[in-house]
Amino acid sequence: MAAGSVVQILARIGALLCGLALMGYLTRNLGLGDYGRYALAIVLVNWAGTSIALASGGALIRLVAGHAEGEKFAVAMLQLVGLVGVAAGTLVFVGAEWIAGAMNSTGLAPLLQILAWDLPIGALAGLHIGILTAQGKFLKSAFAVLAGWLFQLMAAVVLVGGGMAVQGAAWAVVASGGAQLLTARWMSGVPMFGSERAAFSELWKESRLIGAAQVALRICQTMDLPAVKYFLGLPAAAGLYAGAQNIGFAGLMLFLPVNPIVQQSLGKSRLRENHAEAELVARTFLRVALIYGGVLAALSVFSDGIAAFLLGAKFQESGPVLAILLLAVALRIQALAGRTLLAAAGEKASILWPLLGLIVAGLAAYALVIPKAGIIGAAAVTLLLSLATALLSVRDGLRLLEVRYPWPTFCRVLLAMAITAGAALWIRTLGFHVLIELSLATALYGILLILLREIRPAQRHLGLVLERLSFKAKSKP
């Protein structure tokens, strides 16, 4: 699991660098208004993709890795997702003008129509990458992820620089999805047609609750930007918020590749009925989530410098929003960890209702707060929603897997985070470049965790990971 995580995280670091470069390029070449519309279109199309999440759910890794006939489920899911993706893309394309009118956003409809093409393409690409992970082909899935981001960055530079402006940025997303689909399909070897598959009814039975919970969680965690645009009606405000939000998403990207690997490991452990191994994996995963979330929260002190460095000087005023959203991302990481445990154990219907309640409560809170407090108020509501989803998800995941929460890690991380944040306030006064400031604070955080004996580096751990990576490399055909 550690070896697979190393490979995936290295690929995500490369993808993150591409994403940050892409974000910086677009914010400097599109302007606040166009970038706000582009980010809003991405969020709305992703919402339309929730119908695809209902079809696939989070059950792919569990069914393929933890089932004796996993490939039959993979074929069935590819066919179902292909059909649902085409339907969702058609609806977005046809209803683009109506959606733009409802959001009171001129110029949004053409972007929605372009991005509608990516709904089936991107969904199938993501599914093939998930299949690669479930098959234990971590190097190949990592390559597919990195290749997609590299292609999107290059396509955006060519298309936007060639005069297509914001529509060029949208077409770059579609082109990237197509390249990623071809790459991942070739490497996974699982065909959509001409192979025996599981019944759709059986697949639906296994994935419907997980899919519904994923839809609810996705809406709950991404409805802040549409709320800002709707209740403020200012493209510039939406652009400022979108810039801060995307930096937060960049931080989240580094944690996402660990989730499917943990699901695969938990699925195999449960298939072998090895509860001790499953508990060890789950507790280690929760510790990693706490440690990573803690450093993001501590580094929020440097939000002004981060925003100016990544997005440009005109986005510097989004620094306070970014500080709040980094705290929210730290909590979202805990929610994702809980959802990963739930996906491995199997969702329960009773868990879904609190998430739906949070969506309703969140919409009401945004409607009340945003007109009075602007984008700062929107970020504050997002932070509270993230806290609630984290508490619910972790609680339910622990209960279903019968795992104890790592409270000693929580206490050590909280102490290291507080000390690092306090030191960061002093480091910020020294006038260093923001990258040096971030490096110093991160190093201090790591040293504190070692002193508190939360992290106990041992040469044998590194040796085991390198041995596993070497074995995978030698075993390639």
C-alpha positions in Angstrom: 0.0 0.0 0.0 2.9 2.4 0.8 4.6 1.6 -2.4 1.5 2.2 -4.4 0.8 5.4 -2.5 4.4 6.7 -3.3 3.9 6.1 -7.0 0.5 7.8 -7.0 1.5 10.8 -4.9 4.6 11.4 -7.1 2.3 11.4 -10.1 -0.1 13.7 -8.3 2.7 16.1 -7.4 3.5 16.3 -11.1 -0.2 16.7 -11.9 -0.4 19.4 -9.2 2.4 21.3 -10.7 0.7 21.2 -14.1 -2.6 22.3 -12.4 -0.9 25.2 -10.6 0.8 26.2 -13.8 -2.5 26.0 -15.7 -4.3 28.0 -13.0 -1.6 30.7 -13.0 -1.7 30.9 -16.8 -5.4 31.2 -17.0 -5.8 33.7 -14.3 -3.2 35.9 -15.9 -4.6 35.6 -19.5 -8.4 35.4 -18.9 -9.0 38.1 -16.3 -11.3 37.9 -13.3 -14.6 37.8 -15.1 -13.7 35.1 -17.7 -11.9 33.0 -15.1 -14.9 33.2 -12.8 -17.2 32.0 -15.6 -14.8 29.2 -16.6 -14.6 28.0 -12.9 -18.3 28.2 -12.5 -18.9 26.2 -15.7 -16.5 23.5 -14.5 -18.4 23.3 -11.2 -21.8 23.1 -12.8 -20.7 20.4 -15.3 -19.3 18.5 -12.4 -22.6 18.7 -10.8 -24.2 17.3 -13.9 -21.7 14.5 -13.6 -23.3 13.5 -10.3 -25.7 11.4 -12.3 -22.7 9.5 -13.5 -21.5 9.1 -9.9 -24.9 7.5 -9.1 -24.2 5.0 -11.9 -20.7 4.2 -10.8 -20.7 5.2 -7.1 -17.6 4.6 -5.1 -18.0 0.8 -5.4 -15.6 0.3 -8.3 -12.4 -0.4 -6.3 -14.3 -2.6 -3.8 -16.1 -4.7 -6.5 -13.1 -5.2 -8.8 -10.4 -5.7 -6.1 -12.5 -7.4 -3.5 -14.7 -9.7 -5.7 -13.7 -13.0 -7.4 -15.3 -11.9 -10.7 -14.3 -8.3 -10.5 -13.8 -7.8 -14.3 -17.5 -8.5 -14.9 -18.4 -5.6 -12.6 -15.8 -3.4 -14.4 -17.4 -4.2 -17.8 -20.9 -3.5 -16.5 -19.8 -0.2 -15.0 -18.1 0.9 -18.2 -21.3 0.3 -20.2 -23.6 1.9 -17.7 -21.4 4.9 -17.2 -21.0 5.4 -20.9 -24.8 5.4 -21.4 -25.4 7.8 -18.4 -22.5 10.0 -19.5 -23.9 10.5 -23.0 -27.4 11.3 -21.5 -26.0 13.8 -19.0 -23.8 15.5 -21.7 -26.8 15.8 -24.0 -28.9 17.4 -21.3 -26.2 19.9 -20.4 -25.7 20.8 -24.1 -29.4 21.3 -24.8 -30.1 23.1 -21.5 -27.0 25.4 -21.5 -28.9 28.6 -22.2 -31.4 27.9 -19.5 -28.7 27.1 -17.0 -26.8 30.3 -17.9 -30.1 32.3 -17.4 -30.8 30.7 -14.1 -27.2 31.6 -12.9 -27.6 35.2 -14.4 -24.3 34.7 -16.1 -23.8 35.9 -19.7 -21.3 34.0 -21.7 -21.7 30.9 -19.6 -23.8 28.9 -22.1 -21.0 28.3 -24.8 -18.7 27.1 -22.1 -21.3 24.6 -20.8 -21.9 23.3 -24.3 -18.2 22.7 -24.8 -17.7 21.0 -21.4 -20.8 18.8 -22.0 -18.6 16.8 -24.4 -16.3 15.9 -21.5 -19.0 14.3 -19.3 -19.0 10.9 -21.0 -15.3 11.2 -22.1 -14.0 12.2 -18.7 -16.2 9.7 -16.8 -15.0 6.8 -18.9 -11.3 7.9 -18.5 -11.7 8.2 -14.7 -13.3 4.7 -14.6 -10.4 3.1 -16.6 -8.0 4.8 -14.2 -9.9 3.3 -11.3 -9.8 -0.1 -12.9 -6.0 0.2 -13.2 -5.8 1.0 -9.5 -8.1 -1.9 -8.6 -5.9 -4.2 -10.7 -2.9 -3.1 -8.7 -1.4 -1.4 -11.8 -0.4 1.7 -9.8 2.4 2.8 -12.2 0.1 2.8 -15.2 -2.8 4.6 -13.4 -0.3 7.2 -12.2 1.0 7.7 -15.7 -2.6 8.1 -17.1 -3.3 10.8 -14.5 -0.1 12.7 -15.2 -0.5 12.5 -18.9 -4.0 14.0 -18.8 -2.9 17.0 -16.8 0.2 17.6 -19.0 -2.0 17.4 -22.1 -4.5 19.9 -20.7 -1.8 22.4 -19.8 -0.3 22.2 -23.3 -3.7 22.4 -25.0 -4.7 25.4 -22.9 -1.5 27.2 -23.8 -1.9 26.5 -27.5 -5.7 27.3 -27.6 -5.8 30.3 -25.2 -2.6 31.7 -26.6 -3.9 31.2 -30.1 -6.8 33.6 -29.4 -9.6 31.3 -28.4 -9.7 32.9 -24.9 -11.9 31.2 -22.3 -13.5 28.8 -24.9 -10.0 27.5 -25.6 -9.6 26.7 -21.9 -12.8 24.7 -22.0 -11.8 22.8 -25.2 -8.5 22.0 -23.5 -10.5 20.1 -20.8 -12.3 18.0 -23.5 -9.0 17.3 -25.4 -7.3 16.2 -22.1 -10.2 13.8 -21.3 -10.0 12.3 -24.7 -6.2 11.7 -24.5 -6.5 10.3 -21.0 -9.3 7.9 -22.1 -7.3 6.5 -25.0 -4.2 6.0 -22.7 -6.1 4.4 -19.8 -8.2 2.2 -22.0 -5.1 0.8 -23.8 -3.4 0.1 -20.4 -6.4 -1.4 -18.6 -7.2 -4.0 -21.3 -10.9 -4.1 -20.1 -13.3 -3.7 -23.1 -16.6 -2.0 -23.0 -18.2 -4.6 -25.3 -17.7 -8.2 -26.3 -17.1 -9.4 -22.8 -19.2 -11.0 -20.2 -20.5 -8.5 -17.6 -22.4 -8.5 -14.4 -26.1 -7.6 -14.5 -26.9 -3.9 -14.2 -29.4 -4.7 -11.4 -26.6 -6.4 -9.4 -24.3 -3.5 -10.0 -27.0 -1.0 -9.0 -27.6 -2.9 -5.8 -23.9 -2.7 -4.9 -23.3 0.9 -5.7 -26.6 2.9 -5.3 -26.1 4.0 -1.7 -22.4 4.8 -2.1 -23.2 6.7 -5.3 -26.0 8.7 -3.6 -23.7 9.6 -0.7 -21.0 10.7 -3.1 -23.4 12.9 -5.0 -24.6 14.5 -1.7 -21.0 15.0 -0.5 -19.9 16.5 -3.9 -22.8 19.0 -3.9 -22.2 19.9 -0.3 -18.5 20.6 -0.9 -18.8 22.5 -4.2 -22.0 24.6 -3.9 -20.1 27.6 -2.5 -18.9 29.0 -5.8 -22.4 28.9 -7.5 -23.9 30.4 -4.3 -21.4 33.3 -4.5 -22.2 33.9 -8.2 -26.0 33.7 -7.6 -26.3 35.7 -4.5 -23.7 38.4 -5.3 -24.1 38.4 -9.1 -20.6 39.8 -9.6 -18.3 37.9 -12.0 -15.2 39.5 -10.4 -16.2 38.3 -6.9 -16.8 34.8 -8.3 -13.3 35.0 -10.0 -11.6 35.9 -6.7 -13.4 33.2 -4.8 -12.7 30.6 -7.6 -9.0 31.4 -7.5 -8.8 30.7 -3.7 -11.0 27.7 -4.1 -8.8 26.2 -6.8 -5.7 26.6 -4.6 -7.6 24.6 -1.9 -8.5 21.9 -4.5 -4.8 21.7 -5.4 -4.0 20.9 -1.8 -6.7 18.3 -1.9 -5.3 16.7 -5.0 -2.3 15.4 -3.2 -4.4 13.3 -0.8 -6.9 11.9 -3.4 -4.6 9.2 -4.9 -4.2 7.5 -1.6 -8.0 6.8 -1.3 -8.4 4.2 -4.0 -5.2 2.4 -2.9 -6.6 2.2 0.6 -9.9 0.9 -0.7 -8.1 -1.7 -2.7 -6.1 -2.8 0.3 -9.2 -2.9 2.6 -11.2 -4.7 -0.1 -8.6 -7.5 -0.3 -8.3 -7.7 3.5 -12.0 -8.0 3.9 -12.2 -10.6 1.1 -9.7 -12.7 3.1 -11.6 -11.9 6.3 -8.4 -10.5 7.9 -9.9 -7.9 10.3 -6.6 -7.1 12.0 -5.0 -6.2 8.7 -8.0 -4.1 7.7 -8.0 -2.2 11.1 -4.2 -1.5 10.7 -4.7 -0.1 7.2 -7.7 2.0 8.3 -6.0 3.5 11.4 -2.8 4.3 9.4 -4.9 6.0 6.8 -6.7 8.1 9.4 -3.3 9.1 10.9 -2.0 10.2 7.5 -5.2 12.2 6.9 -4.8 14.0 10.2 -1.1 14.8 9.6 -1.7 16.1 6.1 -4.7 18.2 7.2 -2.7 19.6 10.0 0.0 21.0 7.8 -2.5 22.6 5.4 -4.2 24.3 8.4 -0.9 25.6 9.7 0.2 27.0 6.3 -3.0 29.0 6.0 -1.1 31.8 7.8 0.7 32.4 4.5 -2.5 32.7 2.4 -1.9 36.2 1.1 1.5 35.3 -0.2 0.3 32.0 -1.7 -2.6 33.7 -3.6 -0.3 36.5 -5.0 2.4 34.0 -6.0 0.1 31.4 -7.7 -2.6 33.6 -9.2 -1.0 37.1 -9.6 -1.1 40.4 -7.8 -4.8 41.1 -8.7 -5.8 38.0 -6.6 -4.0 39.0 -3.5 -7.2 40.3 -1.9 -8.5 36.8 -1.9 -5.9 35.8 0.7 -8.3 35.9 3.7 -10.8 33.7 1.8 -8.0 31.3 1.0 -7.0 31.1 4.7 -10.5 30.0 5.6 -10.8 27.6 2.6 -7.5 25.9 3.5 -8.9 25.1 6.9 -12.0 23.8 5.2 -9.8 21.6 2.9 -8.1 20.2 6.0 -11.5 19.1 7.2 -12.6 17.8 3.8 -9.6 15.5 3.9 -11.0 14.0 7.1 -14.4 13.6 5.4 -12.8 11.9 2.4 -11.0 9.5 4.8 -14.3 8.6 6.4 -16.0 8.2 3.0 -13.1 5.9 1.9 -13.7 3.6 4.9 -17.5 3.7 4.2 -16.9 2.7 0.5 -14.8 -0.2 1.6 -17.3 -1.4 4.2 -20.5 -0.7 2.3 -22.8 2.3 2.7 -25.9 2.3 4.9 -29.1 4.2 3.9 -29.3 5.9 7.3 -25.9 7.6 6.7 -27.3 9.4 3.6 -30.0 11.5 5.3 -27.7 13.7 7.4 -25.7 14.7 4.2 -29.0 15.7 2.5 -29.9 17.8 5.6 -26.5 19.5 5.4 -27.2 20.5 1.8 -30.5 22.2 2.7 -28.9 23.9 5.7 -25.9 25.0 3.7 -28.1 26.6 1.0 -30.1 28.5 3.6 -26.9 29.6 5.3 -25.4 30.8 2.0 -28.6 32.7 1.2 -28.5 34.5 4.6 -24.7 35.2 4.9 -23.4 36.0 1.4 -25.5 39.1 0.7 -24.3 40.5 4.1 -20.7 39.2 4.4 -19.7 38.6 0.8 -17.1 36.0 -0.2 -15.7 36.0 3.4 -19.1 34.9 4.6 -19.3 32.2 1.9 -15.9 30.8 3.0 -17.0 30.8 6.7 -20.2 28.8 5.8 -18.0 26.4 3.7 -15.8 25.8 6.8 -18.8 24.9 9.0 -20.2 22.6 6.4 -16.8 20.9 6.0 -16.6 20.4 9.8 -20.0 18.8 9.8 -19.3 16.4 6.9 -16.0 15.4 8.5 -17.6 14.5 11.8 -20.4 12.5 10.2 -18.2 10.7 7.7 -15.4 9.7 10.1 -17.9 8.6 12.8 -19.8 6.4 10.4 -16.7 4.9 8.7 -15.3 4.0 12.1 -18.5 2.4 13.2 -19.0 0.3 10.1 -15.4 -1.0 10.0 -15.3 -1.4 13.8 -12.1 0.7 14.0 -10.9 2.9 16.9 -10.1 6.6 16.2 -6.4 7.5 16.6 -6.9 10.1 19.3 -3.2 10.2 20.3 -2.4 11.3 16.7 -5.1 13.9 16.8 -3.6 15.4 20.0 -0.1 15.4 18.6 -1.1 16.9 15.3 -3.2 19.6 17.0 -0.2 20.6 19.2 2.2 20.6 16.2 -0.2 22.6 14.1 -0.7 25.3 16.8 3.1 25.7 17.4 3.7 25.8 13.6 1.0 28.4 13.0 2.4 30.5 15.8 5.9 30.3 14.4 4.6 31.0 10.9 3.3 34.4 12.1 6.8 35.3 13.1 8.4 33.8 9.9 6.0 36.0 7.8 7.6 39.1 9.3 11.1 38.2 8.1 10.3 39.2 4.5 11.4 35.9 2.8 9.9 34.6 -0.5 6.7 32.7 0.2 8.2 29.4 -1.0 11.0 29.8 1.6 8.4 30.6 4.3 6.3 27.6 3.4 9.4 25.3 3.4 10.5 26.6 6.8 7.1 26.1 8.4 6.6 22.6 6.8 10.0 21.5 8.1 9.2 22.8 11.6 5.9 20.8 11.5 7.7 17.6 10.5 10.4 18.1 13.2 7.7 18.6 15.8 5.9 15.4 14.8 9.2 13.5 15.1 9.9 15.0 18.5 6.3 14.1 19.6 7.0 10.6 18.3 4.1 10.6 15.9 6.4 10.0 13.0 9.1 7.5 13.8 11.3 7.2 10.7 13.1 3.9 10.3 15.4 2.7 7.6 13.6 -0.6 7.3 10.4 1.2 6.3 12.0 2.9 3.4 13.8 -0.3 2.5 10.5 -2.2 2.3 8.9 0.5 0.0 11.9 0.5 -2.3 12.0 -3.2 -2.4 8.3 -3.3 -3.4 8.8 -0.7 -6.0 11.8 -2.6 -7.4 9.8 -5.8 -7.5 7.0 -4.1 -9.4 9.5 -2.7 -11.9 11.2 -6.1 -12.4 7.9 -7.9 -12.8 6.7 -5.8 -15.7 6.5 -7.8 -18.9 
